[in-house]
Amino acid sequence: MNVSALARQLKVTTSELLEKLPSLGFDIGARAIKVDDNLVPKITAAWKKQGKKERLQHDLSKITEIRGKEEGADDEKKEKKEILLGDVIIVKDMAELMGLPIARLMGELMKNGITVSLNERLDYDTASIIAEDLGFKIKKSNIHEKEETSKREKLEGLLSKRKAKDDKPPVVVVMGHVDHGKTKLLDVIRETNVVDQEAGGITQHIGAYQVTAHDRLITFLDTPGHEAFKAMRSRGGQIADVAILVVAADDGLQPQTLESISVIQKEKLPFVIAINKIDKENADVERVKQQLSEINLIPEDWGGKVICQPISAKFNKNITEVLDMVLLVADMENLKADDSGSAVGTIIESHVDKSAGPVATILVQAGTLKLGDMFMVGDVAGKIKSLEDWLGNKITKATPATPAKILGLANLPVVGEILEVILDKKEFKAKLKASNKKTKTGNGHSVTSDGNNEETKDIATLNLIIKSDVLGSAEAIEESLGKIDIPETKIKVLKKGLGQITEDDILNAEATNAIIISFHVKENKSISTLADEKKVTILYFDIIYKLLEEVEKILNSIKGKKTIHKLLGKLEVLAIFKTMKKSMIFGGKVVEGKITKSSKIKVIKNDEVVAVGQMTNLQSAKEDVSEVALGQEAGIEYQGDPVIEVGDVLEFFEEIYE
Ligand code: GDP
């Protein structure tokens, strides 16, 4: 059997297999290509046995680590090795840094669903989670973390000025390991506990919802964070009052369960544990309790203080009990907020709506947010033009712990940013002025194609359109992309959006020569066909470092190449037949060179490029043609800003890397 085939079976790389075999007692040579068929079952068995051993060792070391934290065991802390992690690290370098066998590290990565080879790169978030799981202390001066800390300090500063005197509903965050049933639990709570929802009524997903239990409101954060981003997950912890930790009864404590526990402990969040999937045959609630006890979380019925509620989210079993527990915990916390005065809150979701523009969901944390309020969110200014609750009902105000969808933002705010209502007009104007200056330098989420020669003179530019399942992911991707540094190249994110790739995205990508990066978004057949037709590349990813690696590859391939606009010909516009929102149909005469069907069009007025668009169809004598020569007349369909007028001389060009 080929070594590579065996490696595939064992879900490792060939080099790793070769490296590890001697330690398992099989020395077949570091460069072996084939392995004796008789040895295959023995190697497989030894490999699996070793994997199990490592997992056990890992669990033990994790439990010891958490225990150490619990008991404040300074001695143990001192022993824990600190490692310095940068933005990205190559797997084998990371193993060396930690002084661990590569197989150990790769095994740990695999347990977290990450299959990589020795030379692949890990982004900081992934690397740090794994390193922490392996019992290391991570050090890094991370800009992202600094930003999070400054946002937190800002929020704390704003809230500390308020007198928390009014009752407020608890804000609940659901945490736990992937696949343990967080989404299912959130769904079942939403479906069964909403009172004023019309039968079959459409609810909107705005990142949070409210339910009623015992005539009391409870707010649930419903932000599906990507598992690789610790920062995103811990965000919930900063604005929530109570956590529900979901642990699957058939799977027990897993790395992300432990990580959630450390977030909960760091944030000092009161919590209840929902032991889920008790309907399953192999469910073992006692085993989960045993594991919890081992890390000093002693369940109530074992004489401790930790509330554990066995549930089945799938079969709606004991869900009311979980809500009761949440209310109980909330009551013990005596949650209060200040209802009066100007509002302060946190943005928990944001996206650009095609017709409404930037839309965000805010969770109000103090004061009352009202229609017409002027506000700042980071650098983004706005005036509340519309307020909606999570069911889509128009509301006029939102009090603490109320999630509300807001319209009236000048730009797209960052998730996690603090919204502050500013009642003083002068102060608002001053802040607005300052922010306008900043935003002009562009965080543009909807930049139109501008690819003029000047911009791309010496540097090869890779235009990207990012589509992701949640905006937080798109942000994290954009931030990570910003850290890629390949000389003579640059990345330009033309647009980032949520959800499925649309026809518009494809046309946009075609017009701007962009690649569409899709993260956690499912492939759609008709869109793929359209993309093929338009020669637009869509890349699908589920793991961020794969995405970064691919983008780096592309950058390296275009490196040193300039984006050249090769002039094909010019046409004088003689008639406009139709003007639409983002397209036009017009006719004219070729006055220089020739024009071809796939060319791009530059609209020039007073020596300035005012728009760049894409030809989508070319006709001559009412027939579709692929090119029109000098002196002939042509009918053209154009996609782009509809600014073309009779008399304009348009330039037709091709974009090439040279
Ligand atoms: P998440 O990754 O934590 O959000 O997990 P999900 O809510 O997506 O659930 C993962 C899988 O477990 C899905 O297939 C669910 O249908 C299933 N699941 C969730 N809760 C239960 C439960 O109580 N019992 C059973 N049998 N399956 C469940």
Residues whose N, C-alpha, C, O or C-beta is under 5 A from the ligand:
A	BS01	GDP	H177 V178 D179 H180 G181 K182 T183 K184 L185 N276 K277 I278 D279 K280 I311 S312 A313 K314 F315
